[in-house]
């Protein structure tokens, strides 16, 4: 059902997801990671993140709204950080995808 702006809630929700993922992607690129926003047909968009120094270190990040606001999520359904905390989320993602030093 359209809201008072003439748009539908699912369209707004999809755009909000994309906006959050794009902001996170920009922050991650600044930290040296590669990102690609993917929008598979029939599913929520996600941000595919890869460590270019270790291409096996990849992850798909989601942005979802819950009763307590918008959050970034790992693909295994664990919260990363609130979606408004883009630097905090980027730091956590970069830490998880960091290549371990060779000993």
C-alpha positions in Angstrom: 0.0 0.0 0.0 1.4 3.4 -0.9 2.3 5.8 1.9 1.6 9.5 2.0 4.6 10.2 -0.3 3.1 7.9 -3.0 5.8 5.2 -2.6 5.6 1.8 -1.1 7.3 0.7 2.1 9.1 -2.2 0.4 10.7 0.1 -2.2 11.8 2.5 0.6 13.2 -0.4 2.6 15.1 -1.7 -0.4 16.6 1.8 -1.1 17.5 2.1 2.6 19.4 -1.2 2.4 21.3 -0.1 -0.7 22.2 3.3 0.9 23.6 1.6 4.0 25.5 -1.0 2.0 27.0 1.7 -0.3 28.1 3.8 2.7 29.8 0.7 4.2 31.3 -0.2 0.8 32.9 3.3 0.5 34.4 2.9 4.0 35.7 -0.6 3.3 37.3 0.6 0.0 39.1 3.2 2.0 40.5 0.4 4.1 41.9 -1.4 1.1 39.2 -4.0 0.6 37.3 -4.7 -2.6 33.5 -4.5 -2.6 30.7 -5.2 -5.0 27.1 -4.5 -4.3 25.0 -7.4 -5.6 21.2 -7.4 -6.0 20.1 -11.0 -6.8 16.6 -11.2 -8.2 14.1 -12.0 -5.5 16.5 -11.5 -2.5 17.9 -8.7 -0.5 20.9 -6.8 -1.8 24.2 -7.6 -0.2 27.7 -6.2 -0.2 30.3 -8.8 -1.3 33.6 -7.9 0.4 37.0 -9.4 -0.5 40.5 -8.9 0.9 42.6 -8.4 -2.3 45.7 -9.8 -0.5 43.9 -13.1 0.3 41.1 -13.6 -2.1 39.8 -16.6 -0.1 38.8 -14.1 2.6 35.4 -12.9 1.4 32.1 -12.2 3.0 28.6 -11.1 2.1 27.2 -8.4 4.3 23.5 -7.6 4.7 21.7 -4.5 6.0 18.4 -5.4 7.7 15.9 -3.6 9.9 14.8 -5.1 13.2 12.6 -3.8 16.0 15.6 -2.0 17.3 16.7 -0.3 14.1 18.9 -1.0 11.1 21.9 -3.3 11.5 24.7 -4.8 9.3 24.7 -8.6 9.4 27.2 -11.3 8.5 25.9 -14.0 6.1 25.7 -16.4 9.1 23.0 -14.3 10.7 25.2 -12.5 13.4 25.1 -8.8 13.9 28.1 -6.7 13.0 27.1 -3.2 14.1 24.3 -0.7 13.9 24.0 0.5 10.4 24.5 4.1 11.5 27.9 3.1 12.9 29.6 2.7 9.5 33.2 3.2 10.8 32.6 0.6 13.5 31.1 -1.9 11.1 33.9 -1.4 8.6 36.6 -1.9 11.4 35.0 -5.1 12.4 34.7 -6.4 8.8 38.3 -5.4 8.0 39.5 -7.2 11.2 37.6 -10.4 10.3 38.9 -10.4 6.7 42.5 -9.4 7.6 45.1 -11.9 6.3 47.0 -13.4 9.2 50.7 -12.7 9.4 52.8 -15.7 8.4 54.8 -17.0 11.3 
